[in-house]
Amino acid sequence: MESLGSLGAAHVAATMATYRHLLRLHQEAINALNVYPVPDGDTGTNMALTVESVVAELSGLGGLGDLDDLDPGAVPGPSGLAMPDVCRAIAHGSLMGARGNSGVILSQLLRGLTRVLGEGDAADGSRMARALVAASDAAREAVLRPVEGTILTVARAAGEGAQRRAEDGAGLVDVLATGRQAAAVALARTPEQLPVLAQAGVVDAGGTGFLLLLDAALTVADGRPLPEVPADRPGARPVATDALPRGAVAETSDASHLRFEVMYFLEAPDETIPAFKEVWAGLGDSIVVVGGEGLWNCHIHTDDVGASIEAALDAGRPRDIRVTDLVEQIEEERWVREAAAPGVEEAFAGPPPRTAVVAVANGEGVGRIFRSLGVHYLVPGGQSMNPSTAQILAVVEGTPSPEVVLLPNNDNIHPVANQVCELATKTARVVPTSGIVEGFAALLEYDPEAGAEDNARAMAESARRVVAGEVAQAVRDATGPAGPIHAGEWMGLSRDGVEVVGETIVEAACGLLGKLLRDEHELVTLIEGEGAGAGETRQVTEWLAEHRPGLAVEVHHGGQPLYPYLVSIE
């Protein structure tokens, strides 16, 4: 094909469709570059999902046809759409669809890029160079503590290289090619800037994904072949967490000592955002705030989920809140992938009741117990892999019952469940259950023919009456009321925190029961999860028979990850 002198609206749309295709192909290779096993670390996946949202927004404009049917590099026919329309769709789609740290930064790169491209009907070499510089500047402005050796470094090199070539009077293709070459050189040098990358033997994952955007543009503008997925892409090696530079912005350098990732959209006046950022600066790291004109996409890693959300209330209204446990998501991701029914599960028998129950839970056995107690819909998720507001809202709205009660069964999911109730078009109420056994206890007071308000009140009281406990393994050294905790040891946890620490699952479980049991208690229920074998359970029940001979004991197989035992005492 003949090289283009400028990109029109249809060419820019084709570039995004081609970029989406490239990210799909290279997604796993980019993921393999991540040096930390944290959920925010799936850079390829997050970037691909962000651009999926962009292409969906473009397809919704009309006139471009179905971009899913467009061959990579091909350009839609005459659309009648102006460049500003296409650029607004890209900016809005990327803002609303941004996933994870890398997706949020990519959305800001695209917003900066399209802000300049949208100034005219076509982009020549000069305009493209200015757009790449604007993209880099916009991304850096959105990141509270920029760190070199990340996607920010690669994007800046692309802009500077393109700008130098444009100043020489070069055309569009030469400007793109020079920007791409400069970006590739910067990407190769990222291990020199971040020791964590050098230690893992990889380059920056986000920068690798950004390079594909330039490849997509060159394919559309010059017919260049698409880059192939490297056959010998090495996976990242484990990296000591103390090698991590605090404040890094890309997945390859996240502040993994902070436990939670919090993301939400913030509806707030633009002038309130600087003060909002100042508050967030004292709460965590990996802070990215992008958007404008009253709508902002906010991302932070923090140990204080509540304060991170409350900060938004001083500026405006947060929505679509997502809270993810960075420590525990890896194991639960595996559970969700391997679940026999990874979607929402329905369990209606007969006509729908006045009030239906939606519960968030994981583990096949746990699901069976919930269904036997009256739950109609199960949404996979839990301590991590928290379902989004949109996911739970879709279930609530799709329930044939006129009213719904929600059992989040985890503190992380409470904010999202509350948002669902505010957004739902039907009456929905949250029973603030903090764990699976509280959810079981709440269902003992469930009345299908009562309203959601009355059910929520009665079920919450029932949940509070149960004494709940959990056994889990420590993932890092720490100290607490029970004494020093070392990574790999087993902890017995109650609502008040760590009660006991033991070298084995059995030691922790028995120690926890010893702390929680009182003379008035009559029934102990053990929910076995992964890691609890028949031998361990027998030792625990024998301990109970010896020390609490009058106590009734029930054992159920839950199959939940992360927690070998969930304990309920009544």
ChimeraX attribute file (.defattr): number of C-alpha atoms within 10 A of each C-alpha:
attribute: neighborCount
match mode: 1-to-1
recipient: residues
	/A:1	8
	/A:2	7
	/A:3	15
	/A:4	17
	/A:5	16
	/A:6	18
	/A:7	24
	/A:8	20
	/A:9	27
	/A:10	22
	/A:11	24
	/A:12	24
	/A:13	26
	/A:14	29
	/A:15	26
	/A:16	24
	/A:17	28
	/A:18	29
	/A:19	29
	/A:20	25
	/A:21	22
	/A:22	22
	/A:23	25
	/A:24	17
	/A:25	16
	/A:26	21
	/A:27	21
	/A:28	17
	/A:29	22
	/A:30	26
	/A:31	22
	/A:32	20
	/A:33	28
	/A:34	29
	/A:35	27
	/A:36	24
	/A:37	19
	/A:38	20
	/A:39	21
	/A:40	26
	/A:41	27
	/A:42	26
	/A:43	32
	/A:44	27
	/A:45	21
	/A:46	26
	/A:47	30
	/A:48	24
	/A:49	22
	/A:50	25
	/A:51	28
	/A:52	23
	/A:53	21
	/A:54	28
	/A:55	25
	/A:56	18
	/A:57	21
	/A:58	27
	/A:59	19
	/A:60	14
	/A:61	14
	/A:62	12
	/A:63	15
	/A:64	22
	/A:65	15
	/A:66	14
	/A:67	21
	/A:68	14
	/A:69	8
	/A:70	15
	/A:71	13
	/A:72	22
	/A:73	25
	/A:74	18
	/A:75	21
	/A:76	18
	/A:77	11
	/A:78	10
	/A:79	13
	/A:80	11
	/A:81	16
	/A:82	15
	/A:83	24
	/A:84	19
	/A:85	13
	/A:86	24
	/A:87	24
	/A:88	17
	/A:89	24
	/A:90	26
	/A:91	22
	/A:92	20
	/A:93	23
	/A:94	30
	/A:95	28
	/A:96	19
	/A:97	22
	/A:98	30
	/A:99	26
	/A:100	28
	/A:101	29
	/A:102	30
	/A:103	26
	/A:104	30
	/A:105	31
	/A:106	29
	/A:107	31
	/A:108	31
	/A:109	30
	/A:110	28
	/A:111	28
	/A:112	22
	/A:113	26
	/A:114	25
	/A:115	18
	/A:116	21
	/A:117	28
	/A:118	20
	/A:119	13
	/A:120	14
	/A:121	14
	/A:122	20
	/A:123	24
	/A:124	20
	/A:125	24
	/A:126	21
	/A:127	23
	/A:128	28
	/A:129	29
	/A:130	20
	/A:131	26
	/A:132	30
	/A:133	24
	/A:134	25
	/A:135	27
	/A:136	26
	/A:137	19
	/A:138	22
	/A:139	26
	/A:140	21
	/A:141	14
	/A:142	20
	/A:143	25
	/A:144	19
	/A:145	16
	/A:146	20
	/A:147	20
	/A:148	15
	/A:149	29
	/A:150	28
	/A:151	32
	/A:152	27
	/A:153	22
	/A:154	29
	/A:155	31
	/A:156	23
	/A:157	25
	/A:158	31
	/A:159	27
	/A:160	20
	/A:161	23
	/A:162	31
	/A:163	25
	/A:164	16
	/A:165	21
	/A:166	24
	/A:167	12
	/A:168	10
	/A:169	12
	/A:170	18
	/A:171	18
	/A:172	26
	/A:173	22
	/A:174	18
	/A:175	29
	/A:176	29
	/A:177	20
	/A:178	22
	/A:179	29
	/A:180	27
	/A:181	18
	/A:182	20
	/A:183	28
	/A:184	19
	/A:185	13
	/A:186	25
	/A:187	26
	/A:188	16
	/A:189	17
	/A:190	23
	/A:191	20
	/A:192	15
	/A:193	15
	/A:194	22
	/A:195	16
	/A:196	27
	/A:197	27
	/A:198	15
	/A:199	16
	/A:200	21
	/A:201	15
	/A:202	22
	/A:203	27
	/A:204	31
	/A:205	28
	/A:206	34
	/A:207	27
	/A:208	23
	/A:209	25
	/A:210	25
	/A:211	21
	/A:212	21
	/A:213	20
	/A:214	20
	/A:215	22
	/A:216	29
	/A:217	25
	/A:218	25
	/A:219	23
	/A:220	26
	/A:221	26
	/A:222	20
	/A:223	16
	/A:224	15
	/A:225	13
	/A:226	17
	/A:227	13
	/A:228	9
	/A:229	14
	/A:230	9
	/A:231	7
	/A:232	7
	/A:233	13
	/A:234	13
	/A:235	17
	/A:236	20
	/A:237	16
	/A:238	13
	/A:239	15
	/A:240	12
	/A:241	14
	/A:242	11
	/A:243	13
	/A:244	20
	/A:245	16
	/A:246	17
	/A:247	19
	/A:248	23
	/A:249	29
	/A:250	29
	/A:251	29
	/A:252	33
	/A:253	28
	/A:254	24
	/A:255	23
	/A:256	24
	/A:257	17
	/A:258	19
	/A:259	19
	/A:260	22
	/A:261	27
	/A:262	24
	/A:263	28
	/A:264	22
	/A:265	22
	/A:266	25
	/A:267	19
	/A:268	21
	/A:269	14
	/A:270	14
	/A:271	12
	/A:272	14
	/A:273	20
	/A:274	12
	/A:275	13
	/A:276	19
	/A:277	20
	/A:278	12
	/A:279	15
	/A:280	23
	/A:281	15
	/A:282	10
	/A:283	19
	/A:284	22
	/A:285	26
	/A:286	26
	/A:287	26
	/A:288	29
	/A:289	26
	/A:290	26
	/A:291	22
	/A:292	15
	/A:293	10
	/A:294	14
	/A:295	20
	/A:296	22
	/A:297	25
	/A:298	24
	/A:299	27
	/A:300	26
	/A:301	31
	/A:302	26
	/A:303	18
	/A:304	15
	/A:305	21
	/A:306	12
	/A:307	14
	/A:308	22
	/A:309	21
	/A:310	12
	/A:311	19
	/A:312	24
	/A:313	15
	/A:314	12
	/A:315	19
	/A:316	16
	/A:317	16
	/A:318	22
	/A:319	20
	/A:320	20
	/A:321	24
	/A:322	21
	/A:323	27
	/A:324	25
	/A:325	24
	/A:326	23
	/A:327	19
	/A:328	21
	/A:329	22
	/A:330	15
	/A:331	13
	/A:332	22
	/A:333	16
	/A:334	11
	/A:335	22
	/A:336	18
	/A:337	10
	/A:338	10
	/A:339	14
	/A:340	10
	/A:341	11
	/A:342	15
	/A:343	11
	/A:344	14
	/A:345	17
	/A:346	15
	/A:347	12
	/A:348	16
	/A:349	8
	/A:350	6
	/A:351	8
	/A:352	15
	/A:353	20
	/A:354	16
	/A:355	25
	/A:356	28
	/A:357	27
	/A:358	26
	/A:359	25
	/A:360	27
	/A:361	24
	/A:362	25
	/A:363	22
	/A:364	17
	/A:365	17
	/A:366	22
	/A:367	23
	/A:368	14
	/A:369	15
	/A:370	22
	/A:371	19
	/A:372	12
	/A:373	16
	/A:374	19
	/A:375	25
	/A:376	21
	/A:377	23
	/A:378	25
	/A:379	22
	/A:380	23
	/A:381	25
	/A:382	27
	/A:383	25
	/A:384	22
	/A:385	24
	/A:386	24
	/A:387	22
	/A:388	18
	/A:389	22
	/A:390	16
	/A:391	15
	/A:392	25
	/A:393	22
	/A:394	12
	/A:395	17
	/A:396	27
	/A:397	19
	/A:398	9
	/A:399	21
	/A:400	16
	/A:401	18
	/A:402	18
	/A:403	23
	/A:404	29
	/A:405	27
	/A:406	28
	/A:407	32
	/A:408	31
	/A:409	24
	/A:410	21
	/A:411	16
	/A:412	22
	/A:413	28
	/A:414	21
	/A:415	21
	/A:416	26
	/A:417	28
	/A:418	19
	/A:419	19
	/A:420	27
	/A:421	21
	/A:422	15
	/A:423	17
	/A:424	16
	/A:425	13
	/A:426	15
	/A:427	19
	/A:428	27
	/A:429	25
	/A:430	25
	/A:431	27
	/A:432	25
	/A:433	25
	/A:434	21
	/A:435	23
	/A:436	29
	/A:437	25
	/A:438	27
	/A:439	28
	/A:440	24
	/A:441	24
	/A:442	27
	/A:443	24
	/A:444	14
	/A:445	17
	/A:446	24
	/A:447	19
	/A:448	18
	/A:449	12
	/A:450	15
	/A:451	20
	/A:452	26
	/A:453	18
	/A:454	13
	/A:455	25
	/A:456	26
	/A:457	16
	/A:458	18
	/A:459	27
	/A:460	21
	/A:461	15
	/A:462	19
	/A:463	24
	/A:464	15
	/A:465	13
	/A:466	18
	/A:467	19
	/A:468	24
	/A:469	27
	/A:470	27
	/A:471	26
	/A:472	23
	/A:473	21
	/A:474	15
	/A:475	14
	/A:476	12
	/A:477	11
	/A:478	11
	/A:479	10
	/A:480	12
	/A:481	10
	/A:482	13
	/A:483	12
	/A:484	10
	/A:485	21
	/A:486	18
	/A:487	11
	/A:488	15
	/A:489	18
	/A:490	24
	/A:491	28
	/A:492	28
	/A:493	22
	/A:494	19
	/A:495	12
	/A:496	7
	/A:497	14
	/A:498	21
	/A:499	22
	/A:500	25
	/A:501	27
	/A:502	20
	/A:503	13
	/A:504	14
	/A:505	25
	/A:506	22
	/A:507	18
	/A:508	26
	/A:509	31
	/A:510	21
	/A:511	18
	/A:512	24
	/A:513	23
	/A:514	16
	/A:515	12
	/A:516	18
	/A:517	17
	/A:518	12
	/A:519	8
	/A:520	8
	/A:521	15
	/A:522	14
	/A:523	14
	/A:524	21
	/A:525	18
	/A:526	24
	/A:527	25
	/A:528	25
	/A:529	23
	/A:530	15
	/A:531	16
	/A:532	17
	/A:533	11
	/A:534	10
	/A:535	9
	/A:536	18
	/A:537	20
	/A:538	12
	/A:539	15
	/A:540	20
	/A:541	18
	/A:542	14
	/A:543	17
	/A:544	19
	/A:545	14
	/A:546	9
	/A:547	11
	/A:548	17
	/A:549	11
	/A:550	13
	/A:551	16
	/A:552	14
	/A:553	15
	/A:554	12
	/A:555	14
	/A:556	15
	/A:557	18
	/A:558	24
	/A:559	22
	/A:560	25
	/A:561	23
	/A:562	19
	/A:563	19
	/A:564	27
	/A:565	31
	/A:566	24
	/A:567	27
	/A:568	23
	/A:569	20
	/A:570	16
